[in-house]
Amino acid sequence: MKRAVGRVAISLEPMQLDDLETVLLIEQQSFSTPWSSSMFRSEVRNPTSHLFVARPQGEPGDIVGYLGYRVVIDEMHIVIVAVDPAWRRQGVAQQMLCQAMAHARDAACTKATLEVRASNNAAQQLYYRHGFAPVGVRPRYYMRPPEDALILWRDPL
Ligand SMILES: CC(C)(COP(=O)(O)OP(=O)(O)OC[C@H]1O[C@@H](n2cnc3c(N)ncnc32)[C@H](O)[C@@H]1OP(=O)(O)O)[C@@H](O)C(=O)NCCC(=O)NCCS
């Protein structure tokens, strides 16, 4: 996939099953325990889940990232965020996050939470810049390698 230079403006759209081939390629490059196709399929069908893909404006064919969240009562639980390695550090994740938080506010969510690997400095910097704060630790929450999760909340959303 071609690489843009500088900041890129994105459009966020609901993920479709047709998007899964590209999403799975990004997923495998982004996580040591990637979601499978069936996990994405079940999430797309889950009525309390909202999965989005990001495309650069003006380039409708390219998926450069995706984000998913679940609604739990009035809470936005962010379950997945990833950006194609070739498109990182161009503002894709922060635009996905801001647009998804606006979507969740429209869906009556009043606060947001997620887990992040203790060593994942890139993601933590992203979330801290957008109003999330650490409130606890889930010991050895992750595998491959085993690692603690930080629990982050943004309250109010
Ligand atoms: C974390 C991730 C989603 C960030 O995506 P991105 O599109 O590159 O992020 P953005 O360009 O929107 O960056 C927004 C801010 O986050 C922080 N950030 C992003 N990547 C960073 C890095 N490698 N190092 C330090 N800070 C970083 C910076 O504050 C950045 O702002 P800046 O570029 O003005 O300094 C991406 O690195 C990724 O897909 N990683 C693998 C999957 C993952 O870890 N997902 C999160 C699981 S909780």
The ligand as an SDF file (V2000), in Angstrom:
LIG
                    3D

 48 50  0  0  0  0  0  0  0  0999 V2000
   -0.8500    3.1850   18.6270 C   0  0  0  0  0  0  0  0  0  0  0  0
   -1.2320    3.4650   17.1610 C   0  0  0  0  0  0  0  0  0  0  0  0
   -2.7040    3.1110   16.9610 C   0  0  0  0  0  0  0  0  0  0  0  0
   -1.0290    4.9760   16.8830 C   0  0  0  0  0  0  0  0  0  0  0  0
   -1.4960    5.2370   15.5590 O   0  0  0  0  0  0  0  0  0  0  0  0
   -0.9830    6.5210   14.7300 P   0  0  0  0  0  0  0  0  0  0  0  0
   -1.9330    6.7630   13.6260 O   0  0  0  0  0  0  0  0  0  0  0  0
    0.4360    6.3470   14.3900 O   0  0  0  0  0  0  0  0  0  0  0  0
   -1.1110    7.6800   15.8260 O   0  0  0  0  0  0  0  0  0  0  0  0
   -1.2290    9.2510   15.5230 P   0  0  0  0  0  0  0  0  0  0  0  0
   -0.3860    9.5920   14.3370 O   0  0  0  0  0  0  0  0  0  0  0  0
   -2.6590    9.6480   15.5000 O   0  0  0  0  0  0  0  0  0  0  0  0
   -0.5140    9.8450   16.8170 O   0  0  0  0  0  0  0  0  0  0  0  0
   -1.2160   10.6140   17.7730 C   0  0  0  0  0  0  0  0  0  0  0  0
   -0.2950   10.8750   18.9480 C   0  0  0  0  0  0  0  0  0  0  0  0
   -0.0440    9.6410   19.6360 O   0  0  0  0  0  0  0  0  0  0  0  0
    1.3220    9.6260   20.1120 C   0  0  0  0  0  0  0  0  0  0  0  0
    2.0920    8.6050   19.3830 N   0  0  0  0  0  0  0  0  0  0  0  0
    1.6950    7.8760   18.3150 C   0  0  0  0  0  0  0  0  0  0  0  0
    2.6910    7.0260   17.9610 N   0  0  0  0  0  0  0  0  0  0  0  0
    3.7140    7.2330   18.8180 C   0  0  0  0  0  0  0  0  0  0  0  0
    5.0140    6.6640   18.9610 C   0  0  0  0  0  0  0  0  0  0  0  0
    5.4560    5.6970   18.1390 N   0  0  0  0  0  0  0  0  0  0  0  0
    5.7890    7.1140   19.9640 N   0  0  0  0  0  0  0  0  0  0  0  0
    5.3760    8.0720   20.8100 C   0  0  0  0  0  0  0  0  0  0  0  0
    4.1490    8.6800   20.7160 N   0  0  0  0  0  0  0  0  0  0  0  0
    3.3380    8.2490   19.7260 C   0  0  0  0  0  0  0  0  0  0  0  0
    1.8750   11.0030   19.8090 C   0  0  0  0  0  0  0  0  0  0  0  0
    1.5290   11.8420   20.9080 O   0  0  0  0  0  0  0  0  0  0  0  0
    1.0760   11.3790   18.5720 C   0  0  0  0  0  0  0  0  0  0  0  0
    1.0290   12.7570   18.3140 O   0  0  0  0  0  0  0  0  0  0  0  0
    2.2130   13.4530   17.4380 P   0  0  0  0  0  0  0  0  0  0  0  0
    2.4120   12.6380   16.2020 O   0  0  0  0  0  0  0  0  0  0  0  0
    1.6690   14.8260   17.1720 O   0  0  0  0  0  0  0  0  0  0  0  0
    3.4190   13.4400   18.3340 O   0  0  0  0  0  0  0  0  0  0  0  0
   -0.3300    2.6700   16.1790 C   0  0  0  0  0  0  0  0  0  0  0  0
    1.0210    2.8480   16.5500 O   0  0  0  0  0  0  0  0  0  0  0  0
   -0.6360    1.1880   16.1260 C   0  0  0  0  0  0  0  0  0  0  0  0
   -1.4840    0.7490   15.3410 O   0  0  0  0  0  0  0  0  0  0  0  0
    0.0830    0.3880   16.9620 N   0  0  0  0  0  0  0  0  0  0  0  0
   -0.1090   -1.0750   16.9860 C   0  0  0  0  0  0  0  0  0  0  0  0
   -1.4630   -1.4470   17.5620 C   0  0  0  0  0  0  0  0  0  0  0  0
   -1.6690   -0.8530   18.9330 C   0  0  0  0  0  0  0  0  0  0  0  0
   -0.7680   -0.7830   19.7670 O   0  0  0  0  0  0  0  0  0  0  0  0
   -2.9250   -0.4350   19.1870 N   0  0  0  0  0  0  0  0  0  0  0  0
   -3.3350    0.1230   20.4700 C   0  0  0  0  0  0  0  0  0  0  0  0
   -3.7170   -0.9700   21.4060 C   0  0  0  0  0  0  0  0  0  0  0  0
   -4.3260   -0.3160   22.9540 S   0  0  0  0  0  0  0  0  0  0  0  0
  1  2  1  0
  2  3  1  0
  2  4  1  0
  2 36  1  0
  4  5  1  0
  5  6  1  0
  6  7  2  0
  6  8  1  0
  6  9  1  0
  9 10  1  0
 10 11  2  0
 10 12  1  0
 10 13  1  0
 13 14  1  0
 14 15  1  0
 15 16  1  0
 15 30  1  0
 16 17  1  0
 17 18  1  0
 17 28  1  0
 18 19  1  0
 18 27  1  0
 19 20  2  0
 20 21  1  0
 21 22  1  0
 21 27  2  0
 22 23  1  0
 22 24  2  0
 24 25  1  0
 25 26  2  0
 26 27  1  0
 28 29  1  0
 28 30  1  0
 30 31  1  0
 31 32  1  0
 32 33  2  0
 32 34  1  0
 32 35  1  0
 36 37  1  0
 36 38  1  0
 38 39  2  0
 38 40  1  0
 40 41  1  0
 41 42  1  0
 42 43  1  0
 43 44  2  0
 43 45  1  0
 45 46  1  0
 46 47  1  0
 47 48  1  0
M  END
$$$$
